Amino acid sequence: MSYTAPIKDMVFNMEHLAGLDALAQAIPEFADAGVETAQAVLEEMAKLNQDVVAPLNFEGDKNPSSLSGDVVTATPGFKEAYQQFVEGGWQGLQHPVDFGGQGLPKTIGAACGEMTNAANMSFALCPMLTDGAIEALLTAGSDELKQTYLPKLVSGEWTGTMNLTEPQAGSDLSLVRSRAERNDDGTFKVFGTKIFITWGEHDMAENIIHLTLARVAGAPEGVKGISLFVVPKFMVNADGSVGERNDVHCVSIEHKLGIKASPTCVLQFGDNGGATGYLVGEENRGLEYMFIMMNAARYAVGVQGISIAERSYQHAVNYARERVQSRPVDGSAKEAVAIIQHPDIKRMLMTMRAYTEGARALSSVSAAAFDAAHHHPDAAVREEQQALYEFTVPLVKGFSTEMSQEVTSLGVQVHGGMGFIEETGAAQYYRDSKILTIYEGTTAIQSNDLVGRKTVRDGGELAKKVAGMVAQTEAELAANGSENALAVQKTLSAAREAVLEVVDFMVANGKSNPNAAYAGSVPYLMLTANMVCGWQLARSLLVAEGKLAAGVAADDNYGEKFYQAKVQVARFYADHILSKAPGVAHSIVAGHAATNAINVDLL
């Protein structure tokens, strides 16, 4: 059950798809954060994850976090691994140097996040939630809150959580009932119950900083009356040290299908007079600020989908190489061969790999858009790249997590009956991946965002702009003229035309007939992301075929086999995955009537 970080593929994406060196040249604070730096950082991150974090993954599934009283104890080995993570400075990788971070691009940080999640998703959730808390405080926190909490959060000495969900308020946060009462000193007393709080209580760090939604007395009803508060587990003394315990406690942890080592807590605020909280930003703007955390987390959850798919793929490939069963169907051998030689096993393994590499390429390009949007000196570039990043976030989150379900299911299938046996480890990836399509906004919520905010609102302008960039790559494929390039160009063109057809349908119906548009919202997300992944793999093919045609130098960082595999993956993706696009478009444009005509009494 070992894990090997796919460093070559990550660096290739940064170099040839995300344009990391160009970012480093254009953005002064990233001047030393080009591809060479990325290679060095990823190699170090790989050592920690491969040697320390990954071996704990199976143990965490068997021996998850436990609750005694209101104290949660992490899986044996987690605390020590987390201390190594903190000592290495990994929490602060992409956070500002002003608060002790390293200030590296998200393009590099996202790849490091993939490694940690692939090594051990339950473990990785803790620093992932801290990242979100940091982003929210950087954006909306007062100078005092920043100085008090950010250095310790950025170092990883303290961890952070998101406290949104309540028993009656899941996706609909207008139903939040937790309340906050103003104190004379400007602080608040917070009361209420929050559920599904990831790493809401644990023994790995000396303090936990809860970012919590609640209503101030007299606030408007609905989402316009929600405020955001910092509620620390332990109060912070004037000198920055940890003080007395705050009135927030874990009353239970959930028993789950997957990610068992990650404690999912029910937190009770204010049972003993009220939990002290500090207002973040302005009153009644809490949901706006929390969306900063949510958007950071949504992208990160998409990366989790890629990571678990990669881990499942590696596991399946290793098993398929070793499992000897049945003679070849073409009679080329009289003895049984390793199952990796059988055509359907090849199909399943290549489907796993193509999905994973396509989504990884998408996530890398999306991260580069984030970096340009937040740091590029040209305001016009920042605006353009921010729009592109916001467009791709629901794609990264929705598509990568849904595909992880298919990939991890195939991982079980490759193992045959042994995949159904827990001891082989294949089933854990399948179980762990399911939550990814649910938390931080279900796939339906991501797709509603894509339809409403990212397509209908601007009349499909940005979606069509992305399609225009795809068309440019199609022209490059045609100019290349190889058999593989032309095959990919044909399928990519059909996918682009399918997307444009659906964009027009969404724009025409989004406001006048929303039931028609939203009946196909998830297929639209999957269709659009499929096109973008196919596009990025087509770009990879052009790079790889160019290198192969010129002759791969002996000192090339990637090597001939890597480029050959890039061509193989792009062609397979086009033939087996991207080729489904026209049918999906038909289901959206023509299929909405059948969906909305369903009599729910007959279900």
Disulfide bonds with the S-S distance in Angstrom:
none
